């Protein structure tokens, strides 16, 4: 039976010492926190927002791709998370799409997903706190020894032997003075920042059949609507929800939006403002233009916030490239694998060697100790990050960082000198297919 006192044992009031602190509770952060806690490390997961799950929790029923591997278990944190979702029954998830971009995923009800994050963390013995953005770091020479969170003007300091930055924006690495880059190399362009939404009262099967099979007709409808003054996205994709009559809508942001730097509050505010108009206008144009299956649809709700695809990236000991993804470069220090395709949205979409290796060195800053950086802020080129950036892949990269951090804390060594072969053995024992 649930009790407040039981819940509060997982939520520290202030301060304290930990083996591992993970900043950011999205897919990479969840993987890192679970990976560290499963190795017995005293682990604290800090999240700036009011929920865990990151983009998986704000993107409605968008597929959480690559949670599975060839339809079966992927090992470690993935299996715990998938088992928890499955335990809630058919109302919690439906299988995701299998196509050029998507695969081995689940369309998960966002509220069930948020509950699952809490429960798998508690079952792993992981401490956690929401509303806890990392706003500064504690340094000893060039080593990170803790982080500072600020909420409503109150500062809380937490100490750790090793910190994992899975913040998405690379906040910890940035505050620690690590080398970072942003955007596409040639022009600084970012992938689109978009607000997803869900439609109710849809004839889902008829709508999906039209949207999948008559793409030119759908494009013509959108072009006509844009010319008439509707706010229209560059692209839309549609996913089946767990609720009858509900369709989840992802998109590539308003056609006229331009570049959005999601480290800037003003840019994010513009993206949120435009995203709401785009959602409302899609319902209006779907009804006005008689899109099959959506003639009588209603806007059910929009995501909790806009989804961000890239901001800061670490310049680490190894910078992963798109050529690595295309050729399937072999790394002796492989600690995770990324499946799928290269997906930078309208900026570039292409094929890659699905299942290419992710090297441990891409988790390591060049000039900062006691820090590992995982997820979309890891060390990669713009298209290197876009290669296999699915949420399940990010969870596996995060898990590698979390397990490495736990081993470092146990052995009293810096991540830079950790025996990677030992890390690989532990990951394999967890069921990870290296």
ZAMIMI-547028 format. One record per residue (C-alpha): x, y, z; residue number from 1; residue in three letters. Coordinates in Angstrom, 2 decimals, decimal comma, always signed. Each point is the difference from the previous one (the first is absolute). Example, Ala and Ser with C-alpha at 12.3 -4.5 7.8 and 13.67 -1.06 7.14 Angstrom:
2
+12,30/-4,50/+7,80/1/ALA
+1,37/+3,44/-0,66/2/SER
//
This chain:
434
+0,00/+0,00/+0,00/1/UNK
+1,28/+3,46/-0,95/2/UNK
+0,94/+2,33/+2,85/3/UNK
+1,44/+3,50/+0,08/4/UNK
+2,76/-1,04/+2,40/5/UNK
+1,13/-2,75/-2,36/6/UNK
+0,14/+2,44/-2,91/7/UNK
+1,91/+2,60/+1,99/8/UNK
+2,80/-2,45/+0,79/9/UNK
+0,96/+0,25/-3,69/10/UNK
+0,01/+3,82/-0,06/11/UNK
+2,85/+1,73/+1,87/12/UNK
-0,76/+3,31/+1,69/13/UNK
+3,37/+1,66/-0,60/14/UNK
+3,67/-0,79/-0,35/15/UNK
+1,47/-3,39/+0,65/16/UNK
+2,74/-2,09/-1,56/17/UNK
-0,55/-2,42/-2,85/18/UNK
+2,07/-2,40/-2,01/19/UNK
-1,63/+1,16/-3,23/20/UNK
-2,11/+3,02/-0,88/21/UNK
-1,85/+0,05/-3,31/22/UNK
-1,19/+3,36/-1,34/23/UNK
-3,01/-0,32/-2,30/24/UNK
-2,81/-2,56/+0,13/25/UNK
-0,69/-0,63/-3,68/26/UNK
+0,70/-3,35/-1,69/27/UNK
+3,79/+0,37/+0,36/28/UNK
-0,28/+1,13/+3,61/29/UNK
-2,40/-2,81/+0,86/30/UNK
+2,44/-2,47/-1,53/31/UNK
+2,90/+1,52/+1,93/32/UNK
-1,83/+0,09/+3,33/33/UNK
-1,29/-3,56/-0,34/34/UNK
+3,37/-1,25/-1,22/35/UNK
+1,82/+1,52/+2,98/36/UNK
-2,58/-1,08/+2,57/37/UNK
-0,11/-3,55/-1,38/38/UNK
+3,73/-0,19/+0,73/39/UNK
-0,61/+0,88/+3,63/40/UNK
+1,14/+3,64/-0,19/41/UNK
-1,75/+2,54/+2,21/42/UNK
-1,56/+1,96/-2,85/43/UNK
-1,93/+3,27/-0,22/44/UNK
-1,93/+1,03/-3,11/45/UNK
-0,72/+3,74/-0,34/46/UNK
-2,55/+1,35/-2,48/47/UNK
-0,85/+3,63/-0,71/48/UNK
-3,60/-0,59/-1,05/49/UNK
-3,02/-1,42/+1,81/50/UNK
+0,35/-3,49/-1,48/51/UNK
+2,50/-2,61/-1,11/52/UNK
+0,09/-1,44/-3,51/53/UNK
+1,19/+3,02/-1,98/54/UNK
-1,25/+0,16/-3,55/55/UNK
-1,67/-3,39/+0,44/56/UNK
-2,32/+1,62/+2,56/57/UNK
-0,71/+3,19/-1,99/58/UNK
-0,41/-1,54/-3,45/59/UNK
-3,42/-1,57/+0,64/60/UNK
-0,07/-3,46/-1,65/61/UNK
+3,02/+0,55/-2,26/62/UNK
+1,83/-3,34/-0,30/63/UNK
+2,68/-0,61/+2,60/64/UNK
+2,12/-1,82/-2,56/65/UNK
+2,73/-2,61/+0,64/66/UNK
-1,20/-1,01/+3,46/67/UNK
+0,15/-3,54/-1,38/68/UNK
+2,50/-1,80/-2,20/69/UNK
-1,46/-1,98/-2,90/70/UNK
-3,25/-0,13/+1,95/71/UNK
+1,63/-1,50/+3,09/72/UNK
+1,80/+1,19/+3,12/73/UNK
+2,84/+2,49/-0,31/74/UNK
+1,36/-0,58/+3,51/75/UNK
+0,54/+2,06/+3,12/76/UNK
-2,03/+3,16/+0,54/77/UNK
-2,06/-0,56/-3,16/78/UNK
-1,38/-3,28/+1,27/79/UNK
-0,94/+1,44/+3,39/80/UNK
-1,77/+2,93/-1,65/81/UNK
-1,81/-2,10/-2,62/82/UNK
-1,07/-2,57/+2,60/83/UNK
-1,43/+2,78/+2,16/84/UNK
-1,97/+1,49/-2,91/85/UNK
-1,29/-3,43/-0,99/86/UNK
-1,10/-0,66/+3,58/87/UNK
-2,57/+2,81/-0,31/88/UNK
-1,85/-1,83/-2,76/89/UNK
-1,29/+0,96/-3,43/90/UNK
-1,01/+3,53/+1,05/91/UNK
+3,67/+0,92/+0,52/92/UNK
+1,54/-0,74/-3,42/93/UNK
-0,47/-1,26/-3,53/94/UNK
+2,73/-1,18/-2,39/95/UNK
+1,73/+2,78/-1,92/96/UNK
+0,41/+0,31/-3,74/97/UNK
+2,60/-1,95/-1,95/98/UNK
+1,32/+2,07/-2,89/99/UNK
+3,14/+1,74/-1,27/100/UNK
+0,35/+2,15/+3,13/101/UNK
-1,99/-1,86/+2,64/102/UNK
+0,28/-3,46/+1,47/103/UNK
+0,19/-2,22/+3,09/104/UNK
-2,03/+2,54/+1,93/105/UNK
-3,15/+0,64/+1,97/106/UNK
-2,55/+2,80/-0,17/107/UNK
-0,38/+0,63/+3,73/108/UNK
-2,77/+1,92/+1,74/109/UNK
+1,92/+3,03/+1,37/110/UNK
-1,51/-0,21/+3,48/111/UNK
+0,69/-3,72/+0,35/112/UNK
+3,53/+0,75/-1,18/113/UNK
+0,48/+2,61/+2,73/114/UNK
-1,25/-2,43/+2,65/115/UNK
+2,27/-2,75/-1,33/116/UNK
+3,04/+2,26/+0,40/117/UNK
-0,77/+0,55/+3,68/118/UNK
-0,59/-3,66/+0,68/119/UNK
+3,07/-1,41/-1,76/120/UNK
+2,20/+2,55/+1,79/121/UNK
-1,46/-0,94/+3,38/122/UNK
+0,35/-3,71/-0,71/123/UNK
+3,67/+0,51/-0,93/124/UNK
+0,61/+1,91/+3,25/125/UNK
+0,76/+3,26/-1,79/126/UNK
-0,52/+3,35/+1,74/127/UNK
-1,66/+2,70/-2,11/128/UNK
-1,22/+3,61/+0,01/129/UNK
-2,12/+1,98/-2,43/130/UNK
-0,02/+3,82/-0,26/131/UNK
+3,77/-0,18/+0,45/132/UNK
+1,83/+1,63/-2,91/133/UNK
+3,78/-0,08/+0,26/134/UNK
+1,05/+3,66/+0,04/135/UNK
+3,67/-0,32/+1,03/136/UNK
+2,68/-2,58/+0,71/137/UNK
+2,42/-0,52/+2,86/138/UNK
+3,58/-0,39/-1,22/139/UNK
+3,28/-1,09/+1,55/140/UNK
+2,70/+1,05/-2,43/141/UNK
-1,31/-1,45/-3,29/142/UNK
-2,21/-2,68/+1,59/143/UNK
-3,76/+0,20/+0,56/144/UNK
-0,79/-0,91/+3,60/145/UNK
-3,63/+1,04/+0,19/146/UNK
-2,86/+2,00/-1,46/147/UNK
-2,18/+2,87/+1,16/148/UNK
-3,76/+0,08/-0,65/149/UNK
-2,11/+3,12/+0,39/150/UNK
-3,75/+0,03/+0,61/151/UNK
-1,99/+3,11/+0,99/152/UNK
+3,19/+1,75/+1,04/153/UNK
+1,18/-2,84/+2,25/154/UNK
+3,30/-1,65/-0,88/155/UNK
+0,63/-3,67/+0,74/156/UNK
+3,46/-1,55/-0,34/157/UNK
+0,55/-3,70/-0,58/158/UNK
+3,42/-1,67/+0,02/159/UNK
+0,99/-2,98/-2,15/160/UNK
+3,00/-2,12/-0,83/161/UNK
-1,04/+0,03/-3,68/162/UNK
-2,58/+2,09/-1,87/163/UNK
-1,82/-0,99/-3,20/164/UNK
-1,26/+2,88/-2,13/165/UNK
-3,11/-1,22/-1,82/166/UNK
-1,66/+3,40/+0,02/167/UNK
-0,43/+0,09/-3,77/168/UNK
+1,42/+3,52/-0,14/169/UNK
+3,31/-1,03/+1,59/170/UNK
-0,57/+2,35/+2,94/171/UNK
+2,42/-1,67/+2,42/172/UNK
+2,77/-0,27/-2,59/173/UNK
-0,59/+3,63/-1,01/174/UNK
+0,18/+1,26/+3,60/175/UNK
+3,13/-2,10/+0,58/176/UNK
+1,77/+1,66/-2,93/177/UNK
+0,05/-2,96/-2,39/178/UNK
+0,36/+0,72/-3,71/179/UNK
-3,44/+0,13/-1,62/180/UNK
-1,39/+0,69/-3,48/181/UNK
-3,48/+0,75/-1,30/182/UNK
-1,93/-0,61/-3,19/183/UNK
+0,97/-1,05/-3,50/184/UNK
+3,68/+0,59/-0,66/185/UNK
-0,37/+2,10/-3,15/186/UNK
-2,66/+2,46/+1,21/187/UNK
-1,00/-0,66/+3,63/188/UNK
-3,44/-1,20/-1,03/189/UNK
-1,94/-2,14/+2,50/190/UNK
-2,52/-2,74/-0,60/191/UNK
-3,61/+1,20/+0,37/192/UNK
-1,53/+0,68/+3,41/193/UNK
-3,63/-1,07/-0,14/194/UNK
-3,05/-0,43/+2,19/195/UNK
-1,81/-3,30/-0,48/196/UNK
-3,74/-0,39/+0,50/197/UNK
-2,77/-2,60/+0,04/198/UNK
-3,30/-0,11/-1,86/199/UNK
-3,20/-1,50/+1,39/200/UNK
-3,13/-1,23/-1,82/201/UNK
+2,10/-1,26/-2,89/202/UNK
-0,72/-2,99/-2,22/203/UNK
+3,53/-1,25/+0,65/204/UNK
+0,17/-2,86/-2,49/205/UNK
-1,45/+2,07/-2,87/206/UNK
+2,21/+2,97/+0,83/207/UNK
+3,18/-2,08/+0,13/208/UNK
-0,87/-1,74/-3,26/209/UNK
-0,40/+3,37/-1,72/210/UNK
+3,07/+1,59/+1,54/211/UNK
+2,19/-3,02/-0,80/212/UNK
-1,26/-0,70/-3,51/213/UNK
-0,89/+3,40/-1,46/214/UNK
+2,93/+2,15/+0,99/215/UNK
-0,09/+2,19/-3,12/216/UNK
-3,66/+0,80/+0,55/217/UNK
+0,70/+0,79/+3,66/218/UNK
+2,92/+2,24/-1,01/219/UNK
-2,24/+1,85/-2,46/220/UNK
-2,55/+0,61/+2,77/221/UNK
+2,70/+1,40/+2,26/222/UNK
+1,44/+2,24/-2,72/223/UNK
-3,46/+1,35/-0,78/224/UNK
-0,67/+0,63/+3,70/225/UNK
+3,33/+1,81/+0,44/226/UNK
-0,80/+2,24/-2,97/227/UNK
-3,32/+0,83/+1,63/228/UNK
+1,67/+1,11/+3,24/229/UNK
-0,15/-3,08/+2,21/230/UNK
+3,07/-0,62/+2,15/231/UNK
+1,43/-3,19/-1,53/232/UNK
+2,96/-2,17/+0,96/233/UNK
+2,81/-1,15/-2,28/234/UNK
-1,15/-3,57/+0,55/235/UNK
-2,39/-2,02/+2,16/236/UNK
+0,11/-3,58/+1,19/237/UNK
-2,86/-1,87/+1,63/238/UNK
+0,03/-2,76/+2,58/239/UNK
-2,61/-2,26/+1,49/240/UNK
-0,83/+0,70/+3,65/241/UNK
-1,12/-2,33/+2,76/242/UNK
-3,41/+1,75/+0,17/243/UNK
-2,63/-0,80/-2,66/244/UNK
-0,61/+2,90/-2,37/245/UNK
+3,23/+1,80/+0,94/246/UNK
+2,83/+0,73/-2,43/247/UNK
+3,39/+1,41/+1,07/248/UNK
+1,56/+2,62/-2,29/249/UNK
+3,73/+0,73/-0,20/250/UNK
+1,22/+2,77/-2,28/251/UNK
+3,00/+1,86/-1,35/252/UNK
-1,06/+3,43/+1,32/253/UNK
-1,53/+2,95/-1,86/254/UNK
+1,32/+0,49/-3,54/255/UNK
+0,93/+3,62/+0,70/256/UNK
+1,51/-0,47/+3,46/257/UNK
+3,68/-0,02/-0,98/258/UNK
+2,82/-0,99/+2,33/259/UNK
-0,72/-0,51/+3,70/260/UNK
+2,79/-0,08/+2,57/261/UNK
-1,60/-1,89/+2,88/262/UNK
+2,58/+1,26/+2,49/263/UNK
-1,64/+3,44/-0,38/264/UNK
-3,24/+0,68/+1,90/265/UNK
-1,23/+2,43/-2,64/266/UNK
+0,41/-2,54/-2,82/267/UNK
-1,76/-2,68/+2,03/268/UNK
-2,85/+2,38/+0,78/269/UNK
-0,46/+0,67/-3,71/270/UNK
-0,03/-3,75/-0,70/271/UNK
-2,65/-0,59/+2,68/272/UNK
-2,13/+2,91/-1,24/273/UNK
+0,11/-1,14/-3,62/274/UNK
-0,47/-3,64/+0,98/275/UNK
-3,37/+0,70/+1,60/276/UNK
-1,25/+1,85/-3,07/277/UNK
+1,25/-2,83/-2,21/278/UNK
-1,94/-2,58/+2,06/279/UNK
-3,22/+2,01/-0,06/280/UNK
+0,33/+0,76/-3,71/281/UNK
+0,56/-3,65/-0,88/282/UNK
-3,36/-0,93/+1,52/283/UNK
-1,64/+2,87/-1,87/284/UNK
+1,54/-0,91/-3,36/285/UNK
-0,67/-3,73/+0,51/286/UNK
-3,70/+0,75/+0,47/287/UNK
-0,20/+2,76/-2,64/288/UNK
+1,84/-2,07/-2,64/289/UNK
-1,72/-3,26/+0,90/290/UNK
+3,14/-2,08/+0,62/291/UNK
-1,29/-3,58/+0,00/292/UNK
-0,46/-1,30/+3,53/293/UNK
+0,52/+3,46/+1,50/294/UNK
-3,14/+1,78/-1,24/295/UNK
-1,40/+0,20/+3,54/296/UNK
+3,20/-0,03/+2,06/297/UNK
+0,61/+2,11/+3,09/298/UNK
+3,22/+1,24/+1,59/299/UNK
+0,36/-2,15/+3,12/300/UNK
+3,17/+1,56/+1,42/301/UNK
+3,53/+1,10/-0,85/302/UNK
+3,17/-1,34/+1,55/303/UNK
+1,24/+1,38/+3,31/304/UNK
+2,69/+2,01/-1,79/305/UNK
+1,71/+0,23/-3,37/306/UNK
+2,30/-2,85/-0,94/307/UNK
+3,66/+0,89/-0,58/308/UNK
+2,16/-2,12/-2,30/309/UNK
+3,45/+1,56/+0,45/310/UNK
+1,84/+2,81/+1,80/311/UNK
+3,49/-0,21/+1,53/312/UNK
+2,25/-2,97/-0,73/313/UNK
+3,17/-1,00/+1,79/314/UNK
+3,37/+0,06/-1,76/315/UNK
+1,28/-3,15/+1,65/316/UNK
+2,92/-2,38/-0,21/317/UNK
-1,63/-1,35/-3,16/318/UNK
-2,48/+1,88/-2,17/319/UNK
-2,41/-2,45/-1,61/320/UNK
-0,57/+0,74/-3,70/321/UNK
-2,61/-0,81/-2,58/322/UNK
+2,67/-1,99/-1,83/323/UNK
+0,27/-2,24/+3,07/324/UNK
-3,73/-0,59/-0,25/325/UNK
+0,01/-0,64/-3,73/326/UNK
+2,94/-2,40/-0,01/327/UNK
-0,60/-1,65/+3,36/328/UNK
+3,39/+0,94/+1,40/329/UNK
+1,42/-2,61/+2,38/330/UNK
+0,99/+1,35/+3,43/331/UNK
+1,93/-1,98/+2,56/332/UNK
-1,69/+2,03/+2,73/333/UNK
-3,58/-0,51/-1,22/334/UNK
-2,49/+0,36/+2,88/335/UNK
-3,32/+0,35/-1,86/336/UNK
-1,50/-0,42/-3,45/337/UNK
-2,28/+2,29/-1,99/338/UNK
-2,64/-1,37/-2,34/339/UNK
-2,21/+1,61/-2,62/340/UNK
+0,77/+2,76/-2,49/341/UNK
+1,54/+3,47/-0,22/342/UNK
-2,83/+2,37/+0,87/343/UNK
+0,70/+3,72/+0,14/344/UNK
-3,57/+0,64/-1,17/345/UNK
-0,30/+2,43/-2,94/346/UNK
+3,74/+0,72/+0,17/347/UNK
+1,04/-3,55/-0,95/348/UNK
-1,42/-3,52/+0,08/349/UNK
+1,99/-2,99/-1,22/350/UNK
+1,18/-3,54/+0,55/351/UNK
+2,67/-1,20/+2,40/352/UNK
+1,50/-3,26/+1,23/353/UNK
-2,73/-0,91/+2,48/354/UNK
+1,59/-1,29/+3,19/355/UNK
+3,26/+1,94/-0,28/356/UNK
+2,06/+0,28/+3,17/357/UNK
+0,18/+2,94/+2,40/358/UNK
+3,48/+0,42/+1,57/359/UNK
+0,63/+0,67/+3,69/360/UNK
+2,28/+2,92/-0,97/361/UNK
-3,05/+1,93/-1,27/362/UNK
-1,23/+0,18/+3,60/363/UNK
+3,21/+1,65/+1,24/364/UNK
+0,70/+3,76/+0,06/365/UNK
+3,56/+0,88/-0,98/366/UNK
+0,82/+2,30/+2,90/367/UNK
-2,43/-0,80/+2,83/368/UNK
+0,25/-2,92/+2,44/369/UNK
-2,66/-2,00/+1,86/370/UNK
-2,51/+0,78/-2,74/371/UNK
-1,67/-2,10/-2,70/372/UNK
-2,28/+1,53/-2,63/373/UNK
-2,77/-2,10/-1,57/374/UNK
-2,99/+0,40/-2,30/375/UNK
-0,50/+2,68/-2,62/376/UNK
+2,67/+2,16/+1,68/377/UNK
+2,64/-2,74/-0,45/378/UNK
+3,06/+0,45/-2,20/379/UNK
-1,06/-0,13/-3,66/380/UNK
-0,25/+2,08/-3,13/381/UNK
-3,42/+1,37/-0,96/382/UNK
-0,81/-2,97/-2,24/383/UNK
+1,92/-2,37/+2,26/384/UNK
-2,55/+0,82/+2,68/385/UNK
-2,88/-0,28/-2,48/386/UNK
+1,07/-3,57/-0,84/387/UNK
-2,14/-2,29/+2,09/388/UNK
-1,21/+2,73/+2,38/389/UNK
-3,07/-2,04/+1,00/390/UNK
-0,90/+0,03/+3,68/391/UNK
+0,82/-3,67/+0,56/392/UNK
+3,49/+0,58/-1,37/393/UNK
+0,44/+2,99/+2,31/394/UNK
-1,04/-2,19/+2,94/395/UNK
+2,72/-2,53/-0,87/396/UNK
+2,67/+2,71/-0,29/397/UNK
-1,16/+1,42/+3,34/398/UNK
+0,07/-3,43/+1,59/399/UNK
+3,64/-0,45/-1,06/400/UNK
+0,86/+3,32/+1,67/401/UNK
-1,88/-0,91/+3,17/402/UNK
+1,63/-3,41/+0,33/403/UNK
+3,41/+1,56/-0,66/404/UNK
-0,63/+2,63/+2,67/405/UNK
-0,99/-2,68/+2,52/406/UNK
+3,15/-2,01/-0,73/407/UNK
+2,16/+3,12/+0,36/408/UNK
-1,62/+0,85/+3,35/409/UNK
+0,52/-3,55/+1,24/410/UNK
+3,62/-0,19/-1,15/411/UNK
+0,92/+3,58/+0,93/412/UNK
+1,23/+0,83/-3,50/413/UNK
-0,69/+2,73/-2,53/414/UNK
-2,15/-0,88/-3,03/415/UNK
+3,01/+0,82/-2,18/416/UNK
+2,01/-2,92/+1,38/417/UNK
-2,82/-2,50/+0,47/418/UNK
+0,71/-3,47/-1,40/419/UNK
-2,44/-0,03/-2,94/420/UNK
+0,26/-3,77/-0,42/421/UNK
-1,39/-0,37/+3,52/422/UNK
-2,85/+2,38/-0,85/423/UNK
-0,76/-2,03/-3,11/424/UNK
-0,16/-3,22/+2,03/425/UNK
-2,51/+1,54/+2,41/426/UNK
-2,16/+1,30/-2,86/427/UNK
+0,01/-3,41/-1,69/428/UNK
-0,98/-1,62/+3,30/429/UNK
-2,98/+2,38/+0,08/430/UNK
-1,11/-1,34/-3,38/431/UNK
+1,28/+2,88/-2,15/432/UNK
+0,95/-1,19/-3,49/433/UNK
+3,43/+1,56/-0,56/434/UNK
//
